[in-house]
Amino acid sequence: MSSREGRSAEERRRSQREPIKIPIDYSAVDVFFSEFASNINEGGMFIETDNPAELDELVQLQMLFPELEAPVQVGGRVAWTSDGKDGSPPGMGIEFHDLSPEACDTINQIVCRLRTES
């Protein structure tokens, strides 16, 4: 796992991530990818991918939650990456940025629902 601060992602995270499996489309530096997110919280998510973007790279995300008709679009920053060599899946931790009030409310409601279901 790559990290600038030397602490694990779990130690830096303000709130626990909830498991989820949703399709994610994201773009970074004129490249478009489709992957799956495996967990989410109010501040970010983990996207499973063999080709994570560079640390600190800004990405644009489009998330399709099953209970919503339209995708949620947000900006994010690659906060950490995992090469998958420690038994965890390869991918990248995304910290949400520049959330619209609507996107923030939607994500918060989904995370709250996931917490009550678990």
Contact map, one row per residue, 1 for C-alpha under 8 A:
1110000000000000000000000000000000000000000000000000000000000000000000000000000111110000000000000000000000000000000000
1111000000000000000000000000000000000000000000000000000000000000000000000000000111000000000000000000000000000000000000
1111111110000000000000000000000000000000000000000000000000000000000000000000001110000000000000000000000000000000000000
0111110000000000000000000000000000000000000000000000000000000000000000000000000000000000000000000000000000000000000000
0011111000000000000000000000000000000000000000000000000000000000000000000000000000000000000000000000000000000000000000
0011111100000000000000000000000000000000000000000000000000000000000000000000000000000000000000000000000000000000000000
0010111110110000000000000000000000000000000000000000000000000000000000000000000000000000000000000000000000000000000000
0010011111110000000000000000000000000000000000000000000000000000000000000000000000000000000000000000000000000000000000
0010001111111000000000000000000000000000000000000000000000000000000000000000000100000000000010000000000000000000000000
0000000111111001000000000000000000000000000000000000000000000000000000000000000000000000000000000000000000000000000000
0000001111111000000000000000000000000000000000000000000000000000000000000000000000000000000000000000000000000000000000
0000001111111100000000000000000000000000000000000000000000000000000000000000000000000000000000000000000000000000000000
0000000011111111000000000000000000000000000000000000000000000000000000000000000000000000000000000000000000000000000000
0000000000011111000000000000000000000000000000000000000000000000000000000000000000000000000000000000000000000000000000
0000000000001111100000000000000000000000110000000000000000000000000000000000000000000000000000000000000000000000000000
0000000001001111110000000000000000000000100000000000000000000000000000000000000000000000000000000000000000000000000000
0000000000000011111000000000000000000011100010000000000000000000000000000000000000000000000000000000000000000000000000
0000000000000001111100000000000000000011100000000000000000000000000000000000000000000000000000000000000000000010011000
0000000000000000111110000000000000000111000000000000000000000000000000000000000000000000000000000000000000000000010000
0000000000000000011111000000000000001111000000000000000000000000000000000000000000000000000000000000000000000000000000
0000000000000000001111100000000000011110000000000000000000000000000000000000000000000000000000000000000000000000000000
0000000000000000000111110000000000011100000000000000000000000011110000000000000000000000000000000000000000000000000000
0000000000000000000011111000000001111000000000000000000000000011100000000000000000000000000000000000000000000000000000
0000000000000000000001111100000001111000000000100000000000001111000000000000000000000000000000000000000000000000000000
0000000000000000000000111110000111100000000000000000000000001110000000000000000000000000000000000000000000000000000000
0000000000000000000000011111000111000000000000000000000000111100000000000000000000000000000000000000000000000000000000
0000000000000000000000001111111110000000000000000000000000111000000000000000000000000000000000000000000000000000000000
0000000000000000000000000111111100000000000000000000100011110000000000000000000000000000000000000000000000000000000000
0000000000000000000000000011111000000000000000000000000000100000000000000000000000000000000000000000000000000000000000
0000000000000000000000000011111100000000000000000000000000000000000000000000000000000000000000000000000000000000000000
0000000000000000000000000011111110000000000000000000000000000000000000000000000000000000000000000000000000000000000000
0000000000000000000000001111011111000000000000000000000000000000000000000000000000000000000000000000000000000000000000
0000000000000000000000001110001111100000000000000000000000000000000000000000000000000000000000000000000000000000000000
0000000000000000000000111100000111110000000000000000000000000000000000000000000000000000000000000000000000000000000000
0000000000000000000000111000000011111000000000111000000000000000000000000000000000000000000000000000000000000000000000
0000000000000000000011110000000001111100000000111000000000000000000000000000000000000000000000000000000000000000000000
0000000000000000000111110000000000111111000011110000000000000000000000000000000000000000000000000000000000000000000000
0000000000000000001111000000000000011111000011110000000000000000000000000000000000000000000000000000000000000000000000
0000000000000000111110000000000000001111100011100000000000000000000000000000000000000000000000000000000000000000000000
0000000000000000111100000000000000001111111111000000000000000000000000000000000000000000000000000000000000000010000000
0000000000000011110000000000000000000011111110000000000000000000000000000000000000000000000000000000000000110010000000
0000000000000010000000000000000000000001111100000000000000000000000000000000000000000000000000000000000100110010000000
0000000000000000000000000000000000000001111110000000000000000000000000000000000000000000000000110000000000000000000000
0000000000000000000000000000000000000001111111000000000000000000000000000001000000000000000011110000000000000000000000
0000000000000000100000000000000000001111101111100000000000000000000000000000000000000000000011110000000000000000000000
0000000000000000000000000000000000001111000111110000000000000000000000000000000000000000001111000000000000000000000000
0000000000000000000000010000000000111110000011111000000000000000000000000000000000000000001111000000000000000000000000
0000000000000000000000000000000000111100000001111100000000000000000000000000000000000000111100000000000000000000000000
0000000000000000000000000000000000110000000000111111000000000000000000000000000000000000011100000000000000000000000000
0000000000000000000000000000000000000000000000011111000000000000000000000000000000100000011000000000000000000000000000
0000000000000000000000000000000000000000000000001111100000000000000000000000000000000000001000000000000000000000000000
0000000000000000000000000000000000000000000000001111110000000000000000000000000010000000011100000000000000000000000000
0000000000000000000000000001000000000000000000000011111010000000000000000000010000000000000100000000000000000000000000
0000000000000000000000000000000000000000000000000001111110000000000000000000010000000000000000000000000000000000000000
0000000000000000000000000000000000000000000000000000111110000000000000000000111110000000000000000000000000000000000000
0000000000000000000000000000000000000000000000000000011111000000000000000000111100000000000000000000000000000000000000
0000000000000000000000000001000000000000000000000000111111100000000000000000110000000000000000000000000000000000000000
0000000000000000000000000001000000000000000000000000000111110000000000000011110000000000000000000000000000000000000000
0000000000000000000000000111100000000000000000000000000011111000000000000011110000000000000000000000000000000000000000
0000000000000000000000000111000000000000000000000000000001111100000000001111000000000000000000000000000000000000000000
0000000000000000000000011110000000000000000000000000000000111110000000011111000000000000000000000000000000000000000000
0000000000000000000000011100000000000000000000000000000000011111000000111100000000000000000000000000000000000000000000
0000000000000000000001111000000000000000000000000000000000001111100000111000000000000000000000000000000000000000000000
0000000000000000000001110000000000000000000000000000000000000111110101110000000000000000000000000000000000000000000000
0000000000000000000001100000000000000000000000000000000000000011111100110000000000000000000000000000000000000000000000
0000000000000000000001000000000000000000000000000000000000000001111110000000000000000000000000000000000000000000000000
0000000000000000000000000000000000000000000000000000000000000000111110000000000000000000000000000000000000000000000000
0000000000000000000000000000000000000000000000000000000000000001111111100000000000000000000000000000000000000000000000
0000000000000000000000000000000000000000000000000000000000000000011111100000000000000000000000000000000000000000000000
0000000000000000000000000000000000000000000000000000000000000001000111110000000000000000000000000000000000000000000000
0000000000000000000000000000000000000000000000000000000000000111100111111000000000000000000000000000000000000000000000
0000000000000000000000000000000000000000000000000000000000001111100001111100000000000000000000000000001000000000000000
0000000000000000000000000000000000000000000000000000000000011110000000111110000000000000000000000000001000000000000000
0000000000000000000000000000000000000000000000000000000000011100000000011111000000000000000000011111001000000000000000
0000000000000000000000000000000000000000000000000000000001111000000000001111100000000000000000011110000000000000000000
0000000000000000000000000000000000000000000100000000000001111000000000000111110000000000000001111100000000000000000000
0000000000000000000000000000000000000000000000000000001111100000000000000011111000000000000001111000000000000000000000
0000000000000000000000000000000000000000000000000000111111100000000000000001111110000000000111100000000000000000000000
0010000000000000000000000000000000000000000000000000001100000000000000000000111110000000000111100000000000000000000000
1110000010000000000000000000000000000000000000000000001100000000000000000000011111000000000111000000000000000000000000
1110000000000000000000000000000000000000000000000001001000000000000000000000011111100000011110000000000000000000000000
1100000000000000000000000000000000000000000000000000000000000000000000000000000111111001111100000000000000000000000000
1000000000000000000000000000000000000000000000000100000000000000000000000000000011111100111000000000000000000000000000
1000000000000000000000000000000000000000000000000000000000000000000000000000000001111111111000000000000000000000000000
0000000000000000000000000000000000000000000000000000000000000000000000000000000001111111010000000000000000000000000000
0000000000000000000000000000000000000000000000000000000000000000000000000000000000111111000000000000000000000000000000
0000000000000000000000000000000000000000000000000000000000000000000000000000000000011111100000000000000000000000000000
0000000000000000000000000000000000000000000000000000000000000000000000000000000001011111110000000000000000000000000000
0000000000000000000000000000000000000000000000010000000000000000000000000000000001110011111000000000000000000000000000
0000000000000000000000000000000000000000000000011101000000000000000000000000000011111001111100000000000000000000000000
0000000000000000000000000000000000000000000001111111000000000000000000000000000011110000111110000000000000000000000000
0000000000000000000000000000000000000000000001111001100000000000000000000000011111000000011111000000000000000000000000
0000000010000000000000000000000000000000000111100000000000000000000000000000011110000000001111100000000000000000000000
0000000000000000000000000000000000000000000111100000000000000000000000000001111100000000000111110000000000000000000000
0000000000000000000000000000000000000000001110000000000000000000000000000001111000000000000011111000000000000000000000
0000000000000000000000000000000000000000001110000000000000000000000000000111100000000000000001111110000000000000000000
0000000000000000000000000000000000000000000000000000000000000000000000000111100000000000000000111110000000000000000000
0000000000000000000000000000000000000000000000000000000000000000000000000111000000000000000000011111000000000000000000
0000000000000000000000000000000000000000000000000000000000000000000000000110000000000000000000011111111100000000000000
0000000000000000000000000000000000000000000000000000000000000000000000000100000000000000000000000111111100000000000000
0000000000000000000000000000000000000000000000000000000000000000000000000000000000000000000000000011111110000000000000
0000000000000000000000000000000000000000000000000000000000000000000000000000000000000000000000000011111111000000000000
0000000000000000000000000000000000000000000000000000000000000000000000011100000000000000000000000011111111100000000000
0000000000000000000000000000000000000000010000000000000000000000000000000000000000000000000000000011111111110000000000
0000000000000000000000000000000000000000000000000000000000000000000000000000000000000000000000000000111111111000000000
0000000000000000000000000000000000000000000000000000000000000000000000000000000000000000000000000000011111111100000000
0000000000000000000000000000000000000000110000000000000000000000000000000000000000000000000000000000001111111110000000
0000000000000000000000000000000000000000110000000000000000000000000000000000000000000000000000000000000111111111000000
0000000000000000000000000000000000000000000000000000000000000000000000000000000000000000000000000000000011111111100000
0000000000000000000000000000000000000000000000000000000000000000000000000000000000000000000000000000000001111111110000
0000000000000000010000000000000000000001110000000000000000000000000000000000000000000000000000000000000000111111111000
0000000000000000000000000000000000000000000000000000000000000000000000000000000000000000000000000000000000011111111100
0000000000000000000000000000000000000000000000000000000000000000000000000000000000000000000000000000000000001111111110
0000000000000000011000000000000000000000000000000000000000000000000000000000000000000000000000000000000000000111111111
0000000000000000010000000000000000000000000000000000000000000000000000000000000000000000000000000000000000000011111111
0000000000000000000000000000000000000000000000000000000000000000000000000000000000000000000000000000000000000001111111
0000000000000000000000000000000000000000000000000000000000000000000000000000000000000000000000000000000000000000111111
0000000000000000000000000000000000000000000000000000000000000000000000000000000000000000000000000000000000000000011111
